[in-house]
Amino acid sequence: MSHPQQRKQQMSVLDRLQRYLPQLVVAPPFLLLVFFVYGFIAWTGIISLTNSRMLPTFDVQGIQQYVRLLAMDRWNVAFDNLLIFGSLYILFSITIGCVLAVLLDQRIRAEGALRTIYLYPMAISFIVTGTAWKWILNPSLGIESYMQKLGWESFQFDWIVNRDMAIYVVVIAAVWQASGFVMALFLSALRTVDEDIIRAAHLDGASTTRIYFGIILPSLRPVFLSAFVILAHLSIKSFDLVVALTNGGPGYSSTLPANFMYEMAFRRNQIGLGAASAMMMLATVAAIIVPYLYSELRAKRHG
């Protein structure tokens, strides 16, 4: 083979390599993602259809674990707690975060220090947050004891040991941690709003309140939607905050689905039941994420 032909063949191989280089680089992490995420999701789905106990078996028995799960009072309490916790957590986190962002958007003094203070809780793990709030809300150590020592002997704040109120203690701690993160989302979005529109509204005689409610906040709809999806996802998989704060008690009154799944799969040797609860959590996440992705893809297609 002549030298020009060899050179031409080498150039052809290099061209092919350059053409498929992105696929070759992306392929290994993609295969690992498929195996360790979607593969194990499929494996969990199969286990949920079996009667697995201490060790997994692959003798498919149908949906009996789901029937058993839905009949359990502990699971129903956990799912009801998720509805209460998720709705209040999302509502208060977005409301407080939005208000803080609007206040900081006024270019007040010490904005950097305040922004750091509000964001700091998000840098703390849920275990630390739960432990700190457990001390604060402990009737014999925290707020109740402090107020009674000040002379208000009739003051009571014993939610953490009250079966009917314990889940709201989890909401308080979770909102305290997440509101700063939501504030950062909204503040960054507020700083991108076109100032010419705001000036024009001021010249037309619109008040600051009307500008925010009529112009600025409606334009932040994508941020509201993103914050909702992120917080909903966090609420569904919440586990360590409950463990550190209430450990699911009193009794199992503040248990969430993630705590139920861990209890069944790793403490009570009911792997099939734990897998069924995990698939129910996955279905809840999908019910939130899929419409969001659909709306995003539809907006891009029509945009």
BELLINMO-V45005 format. One line per field, one symbol per residue. ss: DSSP state (2 for helix, 1 for strand, 0 for the rest). psi: psi as a letter, one per 30 degrees, with the letter a starting at -180 (. if undefined). burial: # if it has 24 or more other ideal C-beta (glycine too) atoms within 12 Angstrom, else .. A space follows every 50 residues. Layout:
BEGIN
ss=???
psi=???
burial=???
END
This chain:
BEGIN
ss=00222222222222222222222222222222222222222222222001 00000000010002222222202222222222222222222222222222 22220000002222222222222002222222222220000022222220 00000000222000022222222222222222222222220000222222 22200002222222222220222222222222222200022222200000 00000022222222222000222222222222222222222222222222 220
psi=kleeeeeeeeeeeeeeeeegeeeeefeeeeeeeeefdeefeeeeeeefgl hkcekklgjkgageeeeeeffkeeeeeeeeeeeeeeeeeeeeeeeeeeee eeeffghllheeeeeeeefefffklfeeeeeefeeegkefebeeeeeeff fiffkkihefgkeffeffeeeeeeeeefeeeeeeeeeeeeffkjfeeeee eeefgkleeeeeffeeeffgeeeeeeeeeeeeeeeegkefeeeeefhfak bgfgkleeeeeeeeefeghieeeeeeeeeeeeeeeefeeeeeeeeeeeee ef.
burial=...........................................####### ##...#........##..#..#.##.###.##.###.###########.# ##.##.........#..##.##...#..##.###.##....###...... ......#####....######################.##..#....#.. ..........##..###..#..##########################.. .##############....#############.##..#...#........ ...
END
